Amino acid sequence: MIKKRKPTVALVLSILSPGLGHVYVGNVKKGLLLFLLQYGVFFLLGKLGLLSTAYGIWFLILFLACLYLYAMFSAVRLALANKTYELKPYNRWYWYLAIFALILVVSQTLISSRGSMLGFELYQVPSNAMKPTLQPGDYIAVDTQDQSLNIGDVVVFRYPNNRQVLFTQRIVALGNDKVAIKDGQVMLNGEPELISSVDESFRCSDVSISMPERVVPEGQVFVLGDWRDNSNDSRYWGALPESDVIGIVTYIWLSKEFSRIGNKIKR
């Protein structure tokens, strides 16, 4: 059967997924290449650890934008160029549906398993507990591959009193450490822990100025929010298992304040 390809259909299919419009116009090889390129770059960036960085995320967004634009333009151009087109066995609606379903499955698998498969997570900060380091509304990149936790790391973890809720705070002590707060200063094994110091304006309440010494159990970490007066942290519910730490916050990749975009979270 001879049937002309419609540019609008090629455009819509390319919007659904780069490569799908090329299958419609008969260029299956390029369609497959675009499909593999889209997910191949995503997978490669994740495995290289670049998606837990601000520049890696923005590179991916730029790459996908360019890939989609190219796929749409190329598919429409091919549809306009083919005045006549002999339908192939794969030019049936159920084949397009099957290919699109496959794309959805692959996309859902990569996105839902990004922490374990690709080594990164993306979250939005909802509270003031980590001000001024993190502001409400900041979008943060989290490295889930690096399992070596250190003093000063800002981490995302499961809240011990409700594991469905995620918190973001700073590690101030590791397993077997002795931690206390004296005159607003975190004391680690009897010495001031300067990495964990915060400005006086963020530690005015009694519980932020003084805390009796505690011993952190082995395999656990003690965390505090940078805004001590406004943080529900280990002072109230104790240390948490290292296994409950999802990952280390690395960058702010998007923020309401332009100057904060791309900021690296330092320990």
Backbone bond lengths (Angstrom), bond angles and torsions (degrees), N, CA, C in turn:
res aa  C-N    CA-C-N  psi(-1)  N-CA   C-N-CA  omega(-1)  CA-C   N-CA-C  phi
1 M - - - 1.463 - - 1.534 109.43 -
2 I 1.331 115.83 135.35 1.463 121.99 177.83 1.521 109.03 -100.63
3 K 1.309 114.84 125.51 1.464 118.46 -178.79 1.523 109.22 -150.94
4 K 1.316 115.95 127.57 1.459 121.26 -178.54 1.535 111.05 -67.92
5 R 1.332 115.70 142.19 1.467 121.33 177.19 1.528 110.34 -81.46
6 K 1.317 116.88 136.43 1.456 122.00 -178.55 1.525 110.52 -91.78
7 P 1.343 118.74 123.58 1.467 121.56 179.04 1.524 113.48 -57.36
8 T 1.333 116.66 -37.18 1.469 119.32 -178.96 1.530 111.45 -65.26
9 V 1.321 116.25 -38.48 1.466 120.03 178.12 1.526 110.02 -67.40
10 A 1.340 116.28 -42.45 1.464 120.63 177.74 1.523 110.63 -60.48
11 L 1.330 116.55 -38.24 1.462 121.38 179.32 1.525 111.07 -66.66
12 V 1.323 116.69 -47.95 1.468 120.73 -178.68 1.521 111.15 -62.15
13 L 1.329 117.01 -43.71 1.461 120.60 179.80 1.530 111.41 -64.73
14 S 1.334 116.62 -35.26 1.469 120.14 178.07 1.516 111.35 -69.88
15 I 1.334 116.50 -31.19 1.462 120.23 175.99 1.522 110.28 -68.43
16 L 1.331 116.28 -38.58 1.462 120.14 177.68 1.522 111.11 -62.23
17 S 1.343 115.91 -40.55 1.466 120.50 176.00 1.517 109.26 -168.44
18 P 1.350 117.73 130.73 1.462 119.91 174.79 1.527 110.29 -55.90
19 G 1.331 115.37 129.36 1.457 120.45 -179.33 1.503 113.13 107.79
20 L 1.323 117.64 -30.41 1.467 120.36 -178.49 1.525 110.82 -67.77
21 G 1.342 116.73 -36.83 1.465 119.86 177.19 1.517 111.95 -66.48
22 H 1.336 116.98 -32.63 1.463 120.51 178.44 1.532 112.02 -70.32
23 V 1.328 116.05 -33.95 1.466 119.41 174.28 1.525 109.05 -62.84
24 Y 1.318 116.86 -40.05 1.463 121.79 -179.77 1.529 111.70 -62.74
25 V 1.347 116.93 -39.60 1.467 119.26 -177.45 1.526 111.99 -88.77
26 G 1.333 117.80 0.94 1.462 120.19 172.74 1.513 116.36 102.39
27 N 1.339 118.61 -0.81 1.463 120.60 179.60 1.534 108.50 -99.87
28 V 1.330 115.32 78.71 1.462 121.05 -174.95 1.524 111.38 -67.12
29 K 1.341 117.63 -37.89 1.463 120.70 -177.96 1.530 111.40 -61.24
30 K 1.334 115.97 -45.65 1.464 118.78 179.30 1.524 110.16 -68.78
31 G 1.310 117.05 -35.58 1.461 120.07 177.81 1.526 111.23 -61.52
32 L 1.336 115.72 -44.64 1.461 120.02 178.72 1.525 110.64 -65.63
33 L 1.343 116.53 -38.99 1.462 120.82 179.52 1.536 110.95 -62.11
34 L 1.330 116.42 -44.44 1.465 120.42 179.78 1.530 111.08 -64.86
35 F 1.321 115.81 -38.97 1.459 120.56 177.98 1.527 110.98 -62.52
36 L 1.342 116.33 -47.93 1.464 121.12 -179.70 1.524 111.36 -67.41
37 L 1.325 116.68 -34.97 1.462 120.81 179.93 1.526 110.61 -65.32
38 Q 1.332 115.99 -43.41 1.462 120.53 -178.78 1.529 111.17 -58.99
39 Y 1.323 116.65 -52.35 1.460 119.74 -175.47 1.523 112.08 -82.96
40 G 1.330 116.66 -26.16 1.456 119.74 177.25 1.517 112.02 -65.24
41 V 1.331 117.23 -44.38 1.467 121.35 178.51 1.528 110.19 -65.96
42 F 1.315 117.11 -41.50 1.465 121.89 177.85 1.532 110.46 -58.60
43 F 1.330 116.00 -47.85 1.462 121.53 -179.06 1.527 110.70 -66.19
44 L 1.330 117.38 -42.59 1.465 121.44 -178.09 1.531 111.22 -64.48
45 L 1.331 116.79 -46.17 1.465 120.16 179.29 1.528 111.39 -60.91
46 G 1.329 115.28 -38.19 1.459 119.20 178.47 1.514 111.83 -65.38
47 K 1.322 116.79 -46.63 1.459 121.15 -178.41 1.526 111.89 -66.33
48 L 1.319 117.10 -29.33 1.468 120.55 177.66 1.526 112.36 -80.54
49 G 1.329 116.23 -4.91 1.457 120.29 178.94 1.515 114.12 81.78
50 L 1.330 117.70 10.37 1.463 120.54 -175.90 1.528 112.94 -80.06
51 L 1.331 117.49 -19.80 1.456 119.65 -179.20 1.523 112.60 -81.33
52 S 1.323 117.22 -1.30 1.462 120.28 171.09 1.524 110.10 -99.41
53 T 1.346 116.18 16.46 1.459 121.98 176.23 1.526 108.82 -122.46
54 A 1.324 116.15 155.42 1.465 120.41 -179.89 1.519 111.08 -65.53
55 Y 1.340 116.61 -44.27 1.466 118.81 -177.24 1.525 111.27 -68.13
56 G 1.347 117.76 -31.43 1.453 120.73 177.39 1.515 111.86 -66.65
57 I 1.331 116.15 -41.47 1.466 120.89 179.11 1.520 110.64 -65.38
58 W 1.336 116.46 -45.06 1.460 119.34 -179.22 1.526 111.58 -68.97
59 F 1.330 116.98 -32.93 1.473 119.41 174.38 1.525 110.14 -62.87
60 L 1.334 116.84 -43.47 1.461 120.37 179.46 1.525 110.93 -61.98
61 I 1.335 116.60 -44.23 1.469 120.13 179.39 1.524 110.58 -61.10
62 L 1.340 116.53 -44.57 1.467 120.58 179.16 1.523 111.01 -64.62
63 F 1.321 116.68 -42.58 1.464 121.10 179.12 1.521 111.23 -60.86
64 L 1.334 116.90 -46.34 1.463 120.16 -179.55 1.517 111.51 -65.24
65 A 1.331 117.38 -38.17 1.467 120.40 177.91 1.522 110.55 -61.60
66 C 1.337 116.53 -44.81 1.468 120.91 179.18 1.528 111.11 -66.27
67 L 1.339 116.07 -40.12 1.464 120.15 -179.40 1.522 110.73 -64.64
68 Y 1.317 117.20 -43.09 1.462 120.59 179.49 1.534 111.08 -65.03
69 L 1.332 116.50 -43.25 1.458 119.45 179.37 1.520 111.42 -62.43
70 Y 1.335 116.23 -43.52 1.464 119.94 178.78 1.525 110.76 -63.00
71 A 1.348 116.24 -45.39 1.465 120.21 -177.90 1.526 110.98 -61.78
72 M 1.330 117.15 -42.06 1.461 120.45 -179.77 1.530 110.96 -65.92
73 F 1.337 115.93 -47.02 1.467 119.85 -179.10 1.525 110.87 -63.32
74 S 1.336 116.75 -45.37 1.464 120.90 -176.80 1.522 111.73 -65.72
75 A 1.340 117.34 -42.58 1.464 120.28 -178.93 1.530 111.22 -66.26
76 V 1.326 116.57 -42.18 1.478 120.23 178.66 1.521 110.36 -64.76
77 R 1.339 116.76 -41.56 1.466 120.50 179.34 1.533 111.16 -61.74
78 L 1.329 117.10 -42.49 1.463 120.67 178.38 1.522 111.54 -65.91
79 A 1.328 116.99 -37.70 1.468 120.46 178.52 1.523 110.74 -64.72
80 L 1.331 116.99 -39.74 1.465 120.86 179.19 1.521 111.48 -70.56
81 A 1.335 116.64 -31.84 1.463 120.98 -176.88 1.527 112.24 -75.16
82 N 1.335 116.48 -30.77 1.460 120.49 -178.08 1.529 109.91 -86.28
83 K 1.324 114.77 95.12 1.468 119.00 179.92 1.522 110.97 -67.28
84 T 1.321 115.18 -35.94 1.468 120.86 175.86 1.525 107.80 -128.89
85 Y 1.322 116.32 148.21 1.460 120.36 -177.41 1.524 109.01 -148.59
86 E 1.322 114.69 126.17 1.462 120.12 177.95 1.524 108.60 -88.23
87 L 1.311 116.41 120.05 1.457 121.20 -176.90 1.524 111.75 -60.58
88 K 1.325 114.83 137.08 1.459 121.87 177.90 1.528 109.04 -99.50
89 P 1.339 116.53 165.42 1.478 118.87 179.77 1.524 113.18 -56.97
90 Y 1.344 117.15 -30.18 1.461 119.28 -178.41 1.528 113.19 -83.99
91 N 1.345 116.75 -3.39 1.460 120.05 178.27 1.530 111.00 -86.88
92 R 1.305 115.30 56.51 1.458 122.67 176.76 1.521 107.86 -125.69
93 W 1.305 115.82 147.40 1.456 119.73 -174.15 1.524 112.03 -57.44
94 Y 1.345 117.76 -35.67 1.455 119.40 -176.64 1.520 111.90 -70.32
95 W 1.363 117.30 -26.40 1.468 119.92 175.87 1.527 110.49 -70.34
96 Y 1.327 116.24 -40.94 1.471 119.37 176.67 1.526 110.03 -62.48
97 L 1.326 115.63 -40.98 1.462 120.22 179.79 1.523 110.44 -64.39
98 A 1.349 116.73 -41.43 1.461 120.62 -179.86 1.528 111.09 -65.75
99 I 1.330 116.59 -41.77 1.470 120.50 179.09 1.523 110.61 -65.22
100 F 1.330 115.99 -42.06 1.462 119.68 179.29 1.523 110.97 -65.37
101 A 1.338 116.81 -37.92 1.466 120.56 177.22 1.527 110.44 -63.32
102 L 1.337 116.75 -40.08 1.461 121.07 177.49 1.528 110.56 -62.67
103 I 1.333 115.82 -42.10 1.466 120.45 178.40 1.525 110.45 -61.00
104 L 1.334 116.75 -43.31 1.462 120.50 179.28 1.523 111.34 -62.88
105 V 1.333 116.95 -40.45 1.469 120.84 -179.51 1.524 110.32 -64.43
106 V 1.354 116.28 -46.67 1.463 120.51 179.91 1.532 110.16 -62.58
107 S 1.338 116.21 -44.91 1.469 120.48 -179.78 1.514 111.21 -61.54
108 Q 1.327 116.80 -46.54 1.456 121.16 -178.63 1.519 111.33 -63.89
109 T 1.335 116.49 -38.69 1.467 120.78 179.86 1.520 110.94 -64.23
110 L 1.346 116.37 -46.82 1.461 120.05 -178.77 1.529 111.79 -67.03
111 I 1.327 116.24 -40.01 1.461 119.49 -177.01 1.521 111.57 -73.11
112 S 1.330 117.01 -46.15 1.464 119.71 -177.36 1.521 112.44 -71.48
113 S 1.335 117.22 -26.06 1.468 121.00 -178.87 1.519 111.90 -108.07
114 R 1.321 116.98 21.97 1.465 119.79 -174.57 1.526 111.99 -62.17
115 G 1.340 116.45 -32.52 1.454 118.76 -179.69 1.510 112.78 -65.06
116 S 1.336 117.02 -44.54 1.459 121.37 -177.66 1.523 112.85 -86.03
117 M 1.334 117.60 -37.01 1.463 120.84 -176.34 1.523 113.15 -85.40
118 L 1.329 116.73 -39.91 1.466 120.74 -172.11 1.525 113.46 -112.65
119 G 1.314 117.19 -6.43 1.462 119.87 172.59 1.518 115.96 77.03
120 F 1.334 118.53 25.79 1.466 119.58 177.48 1.519 110.55 -150.32
121 E 1.321 114.64 156.57 1.461 122.40 172.58 1.515 107.61 -137.59
122 L 1.323 116.18 156.29 1.460 122.37 176.94 1.527 108.26 -126.11
123 Y 1.326 116.02 129.56 1.456 120.16 -178.76 1.528 109.90 -136.51
124 Q 1.336 114.50 161.78 1.456 121.04 171.99 1.528 108.79 -111.33
125 V 1.319 116.65 133.96 1.463 121.88 -179.15 1.535 109.02 -77.18
126 P 1.341 118.35 122.89 1.463 120.15 -176.09 1.529 114.73 -97.17
127 S 1.349 118.04 -16.41 1.470 119.32 -169.55 1.522 112.31 -127.81
128 N 1.340 114.17 177.89 1.462 121.77 -179.85 1.534 113.74 -93.21
129 A 1.324 117.84 1.90 1.462 121.17 -169.61 1.523 113.48 -59.66
130 M 1.326 118.02 -27.67 1.468 120.50 -176.59 1.525 113.03 -107.30
131 K 1.337 117.59 15.31 1.470 119.37 174.72 1.520 108.89 -65.62
132 P 1.340 117.72 144.15 1.470 128.29 3.46 1.529 113.98 -89.44
133 T 1.355 117.70 -2.31 1.465 120.42 -177.38 1.519 111.12 -60.62
134 L 1.327 116.00 -48.12 1.458 122.15 178.08 1.518 109.40 -124.50
135 Q 1.331 115.78 135.90 1.457 121.88 -179.67 1.519 109.83 -106.12
136 P 1.337 118.04 150.01 1.470 119.49 174.44 1.529 110.30 -55.54
137 G 1.318 115.76 132.00 1.453 120.47 -178.58 1.515 114.17 97.83
138 D 1.330 117.60 -13.66 1.468 120.31 176.39 1.531 110.06 -63.57
139 Y 1.324 116.69 138.76 1.461 121.60 172.37 1.528 107.62 -100.34
140 I 1.324 116.00 124.52 1.458 120.39 -173.07 1.523 111.36 -115.92
141 A 1.337 114.92 147.57 1.459 121.89 172.68 1.522 107.95 -98.49
142 V 1.325 116.10 138.19 1.461 121.85 -175.54 1.523 109.92 -125.79
143 D 1.327 116.21 127.32 1.456 122.84 177.52 1.524 108.71 -86.00
144 T 1.339 116.78 115.21 1.464 120.84 179.33 1.523 112.19 -101.02
145 Q 1.330 117.36 1.21 1.464 120.79 -179.49 1.521 111.92 -88.45
146 D 1.334 116.49 -38.47 1.460 121.55 -177.65 1.526 109.55 -76.83
147 Q 1.321 116.80 109.47 1.461 121.67 -178.09 1.525 112.83 -98.44
148 S 1.340 117.71 4.43 1.466 120.82 -179.55 1.523 109.56 -87.98
149 L 1.314 116.35 94.65 1.462 121.92 -178.34 1.518 110.26 -78.76
150 N 1.339 115.96 138.64 1.465 121.75 -178.04 1.517 110.49 -134.48
151 I 1.319 115.40 159.26 1.461 120.98 175.18 1.533 108.74 -58.90
152 G 1.311 116.58 132.53 1.458 121.25 179.01 1.517 114.24 96.93
153 D 1.336 117.75 -13.44 1.464 119.64 178.54 1.528 110.01 -65.88
154 V 1.331 116.09 134.66 1.459 121.24 170.12 1.523 106.66 -90.88
155 V 1.315 116.77 122.35 1.463 120.37 -172.47 1.527 111.62 -125.43
156 V 1.327 114.55 156.14 1.466 122.13 170.11 1.520 106.72 -102.74
157 F 1.325 117.05 132.32 1.464 120.24 -177.03 1.524 110.28 -145.96
158 R 1.310 114.37 166.63 1.463 120.49 177.31 1.527 109.54 -83.79
159 Y 1.316 116.01 125.31 1.461 122.21 -179.66 1.531 108.96 -61.17
160 P 1.329 118.36 121.62 1.470 121.09 -175.27 1.524 114.55 -56.02
161 N 1.330 118.40 -32.90 1.470 121.27 -177.88 1.524 113.47 -83.73
162 N 1.325 116.24 -9.87 1.465 121.63 176.33 1.523 107.53 -161.15
163 R 1.302 117.39 94.50 1.465 121.69 -171.81 1.526 113.49 -67.95
164 Q 1.313 117.44 -8.21 1.465 120.38 175.48 1.523 111.44 -79.84
165 V 1.348 115.87 -15.51 1.464 121.61 -178.26 1.523 109.38 -99.21
166 L 1.344 116.47 137.91 1.458 121.28 179.51 1.519 110.25 -106.36
167 F 1.333 116.15 137.18 1.459 123.09 177.44 1.525 109.04 -116.77
168 T 1.330 115.05 157.09 1.463 121.62 173.48 1.518 108.94 -127.43
169 Q 1.336 116.95 116.93 1.465 121.67 179.99 1.526 109.83 -148.02
170 R 1.333 115.78 179.66 1.462 120.99 -174.80 1.537 110.91 -108.19
171 I 1.324 115.69 135.54 1.457 120.73 176.79 1.531 109.34 -74.83
172 V 1.345 116.38 126.40 1.462 120.37 178.75 1.528 112.24 -116.37
173 A 1.335 116.64 -10.32 1.463 120.15 178.09 1.523 109.83 -157.72
174 L 1.324 115.74 146.83 1.458 122.68 179.14 1.524 110.42 -108.31
175 G 1.317 115.78 178.42 1.449 120.77 -179.99 1.525 112.96 -55.57
176 N 1.343 115.55 136.79 1.469 124.61 179.82 1.531 113.08 76.05
177 D 1.328 118.35 -0.75 1.463 120.78 176.20 1.529 109.69 -79.67
178 K 1.339 114.89 154.52 1.463 121.88 171.85 1.525 107.21 -105.51
179 V 1.326 116.77 124.31 1.454 120.88 -176.15 1.523 110.46 -126.36
180 A 1.322 115.13 140.07 1.465 121.59 178.07 1.525 107.98 -149.64
181 I 1.329 116.07 169.58 1.466 121.43 173.11 1.527 107.06 -125.39
182 K 1.314 115.25 126.38 1.464 121.21 -178.97 1.522 109.08 -132.63
183 D 1.323 116.27 121.93 1.464 121.73 -178.09 1.532 111.57 52.84
184 G 1.339 115.78 37.60 1.460 121.08 177.42 1.511 114.59 83.13
185 Q 1.330 117.42 -5.74 1.464 121.79 -177.89 1.531 110.19 -101.95
186 V 1.319 116.20 130.81 1.466 120.55 175.37 1.524 108.63 -69.13
187 M 1.325 115.62 129.44 1.460 121.94 178.49 1.532 108.02 -110.56
188 L 1.306 117.38 124.18 1.457 122.68 -179.39 1.522 109.09 -115.78
189 N 1.317 115.36 115.32 1.476 121.22 -177.87 1.527 111.46 53.21
190 G 1.335 114.44 39.46 1.460 120.47 175.53 1.510 115.37 86.21
191 E 1.335 118.17 -3.09 1.459 122.40 -178.50 1.529 110.45 -118.93
192 P 1.345 118.13 147.46 1.469 120.61 177.19 1.535 110.84 -60.62
193 E 1.314 116.23 131.37 1.461 121.51 177.28 1.533 107.92 -99.22
194 L 1.325 115.88 94.57 1.461 121.72 -171.32 1.528 112.63 -69.17
195 I 1.329 116.88 -29.19 1.468 119.15 179.41 1.523 110.63 -59.77
196 S 1.322 116.02 -31.84 1.464 121.16 -176.36 1.521 113.21 -91.38
197 S 1.319 118.13 5.43 1.463 121.12 -178.39 1.522 111.21 -68.57
198 V 1.319 115.81 142.33 1.461 121.21 175.29 1.521 108.17 -130.99
199 D 1.322 116.16 161.05 1.451 121.51 179.82 1.529 110.81 -62.43
200 E 1.328 116.59 148.29 1.465 122.13 -177.46 1.526 112.69 -56.98
201 S 1.326 116.90 -30.30 1.468 119.96 -178.13 1.528 111.86 -67.26
202 F 1.329 117.88 -15.44 1.463 121.40 179.97 1.530 112.40 -101.94
203 R 1.339 117.73 6.25 1.476 121.89 -178.47 1.538 110.18 -145.48
204 C 1.317 115.02 67.24 1.469 120.38 -176.75 1.527 113.11 -101.22
205 S 1.324 118.12 -27.06 1.464 120.33 -175.95 1.528 110.67 -75.28
206 D 1.329 115.91 162.97 1.466 121.46 -177.37 1.526 111.99 -59.01
207 V 1.328 116.50 -42.79 1.462 119.88 -177.16 1.533 111.72 -68.47
208 S 1.344 116.87 -19.60 1.455 120.96 177.82 1.527 111.97 -88.79
209 I 1.327 116.36 -17.65 1.465 121.48 -177.08 1.530 111.37 -92.76
210 S 1.331 115.73 -32.74 1.466 118.28 -174.96 1.528 111.04 -142.99
211 M 1.334 115.49 135.86 1.461 121.70 173.50 1.522 108.38 -147.88
212 P 1.337 118.57 127.62 1.462 120.49 178.55 1.533 111.31 -59.35
213 E 1.313 115.52 154.19 1.467 120.01 -178.00 1.530 111.14 -64.65
214 R 1.312 114.14 138.41 1.466 121.04 176.68 1.523 108.82 -129.85
215 V 1.323 115.30 151.11 1.465 120.93 176.29 1.524 107.86 -102.70
216 V 1.329 116.12 125.42 1.468 121.21 -179.25 1.531 108.48 -81.41
217 P 1.328 118.55 124.55 1.466 120.82 179.21 1.531 111.66 -60.86
218 E 1.307 115.69 151.11 1.465 120.22 178.64 1.524 110.07 -60.95
219 G 1.338 115.67 138.78 1.460 120.39 179.94 1.515 113.83 81.64
220 Q 1.344 116.72 10.00 1.458 120.59 178.83 1.527 110.21 -126.83
221 V 1.328 115.62 167.69 1.468 121.07 178.45 1.520 108.74 -132.70
222 F 1.332 114.94 151.03 1.465 122.47 178.02 1.518 107.22 -107.78
223 V 1.338 117.46 126.03 1.466 121.18 -174.07 1.521 111.09 -122.42
224 L 1.324 115.56 148.32 1.457 123.00 175.25 1.521 109.34 -134.56
225 G 1.328 115.92 149.89 1.451 120.11 170.96 1.519 109.65 -81.35
226 D 1.329 118.27 149.66 1.463 120.43 179.04 1.528 112.00 -67.61
227 W 1.330 117.34 -28.86 1.456 120.05 172.55 1.524 106.44 -94.99
228 R 1.322 115.81 85.92 1.465 122.63 -170.37 1.524 112.40 -57.76
229 D 1.335 116.97 -35.35 1.467 120.33 -177.14 1.528 112.50 -73.74
230 N 1.312 116.83 -11.52 1.463 119.96 -173.32 1.528 110.45 -132.11
231 S 1.339 115.57 38.03 1.458 119.40 -174.84 1.524 111.63 -133.69
232 N 1.322 115.96 128.99 1.466 123.17 173.83 1.529 106.97 -92.63
233 D 1.326 117.48 98.40 1.464 120.67 -170.42 1.528 112.16 -135.44
234 S 1.317 116.63 -159.83 1.470 121.47 -173.55 1.519 113.82 -63.38
235 R 1.312 118.53 -16.33 1.467 120.13 175.67 1.521 111.08 -62.12
236 Y 1.345 116.35 -28.09 1.457 121.31 -174.60 1.531 113.11 -101.49
237 W 1.319 117.47 -36.09 1.459 119.41 -176.77 1.536 113.99 -122.50
238 G 1.320 117.51 8.36 1.455 121.02 173.21 1.519 114.02 85.89
239 A 1.324 115.01 -174.39 1.462 121.43 -179.74 1.530 109.83 -71.93
240 L 1.322 116.43 164.26 1.462 120.75 179.44 1.524 109.73 -126.30
241 P 1.327 117.99 151.25 1.464 121.25 -179.94 1.529 111.15 -63.79
242 E 1.326 116.15 141.77 1.462 120.40 176.67 1.524 111.15 -57.85
243 S 1.318 116.59 -29.93 1.470 120.51 -179.23 1.523 112.55 -66.80
244 D 1.337 117.23 -17.15 1.468 120.38 178.08 1.527 112.48 -86.12
245 V 1.325 116.20 -6.04 1.470 120.00 176.99 1.528 108.76 -80.24
246 I 1.314 116.00 123.05 1.470 121.33 -178.63 1.520 110.77 -81.07
247 G 1.334 117.18 -41.22 1.460 119.69 -179.53 1.514 111.88 179.12
248 I 1.328 114.76 176.84 1.458 122.52 -177.28 1.527 109.46 -101.39
249 V 1.317 116.65 128.50 1.463 121.63 178.44 1.528 108.66 -69.72
250 T 1.314 116.65 127.89 1.467 120.66 -175.49 1.525 113.71 -111.39
251 Y 1.326 117.52 -45.07 1.473 120.77 -174.92 1.521 110.96 -144.09
252 I 1.331 115.25 155.97 1.461 122.26 164.05 1.524 105.88 -94.06
253 W 1.309 117.63 112.60 1.466 118.79 -176.70 1.530 112.73 -97.14
254 L 1.335 116.21 -13.04 1.463 119.29 175.85 1.523 107.83 -155.54
255 S 1.340 116.12 140.21 1.462 120.65 -178.33 1.521 109.79 -153.39
256 K 1.337 115.49 158.93 1.461 120.26 174.93 1.522 110.45 -66.06
257 E 1.340 116.23 -29.24 1.461 121.79 178.23 1.520 109.10 -96.03
258 F 1.321 116.19 117.23 1.468 120.74 -175.31 1.529 111.70 -57.09
259 S 1.333 116.71 -36.29 1.464 120.36 -176.61 1.522 112.91 -66.74
260 R 1.337 117.17 -16.55 1.460 120.89 -178.90 1.522 112.92 -90.15
261 I 1.320 116.85 -14.83 1.463 120.79 -178.18 1.527 109.87 -64.87
262 G 1.319 116.20 127.45 1.460 120.93 179.68 1.506 114.68 89.06
263 N 1.345 117.40 -1.81 1.459 120.05 179.61 1.528 110.95 -63.74
264 K 1.323 115.49 132.03 1.464 120.27 176.09 1.518 108.75 -85.88
265 I 1.327 116.08 137.84 1.461 120.92 179.32 1.528 107.68 -87.69
266 K 1.303 115.66 110.48 1.454 120.62 -176.10 1.520 111.44 -92.20
267 R 1.303 114.96 148.46 1.465 119.52 175.61 1.517 108.86 -89.22
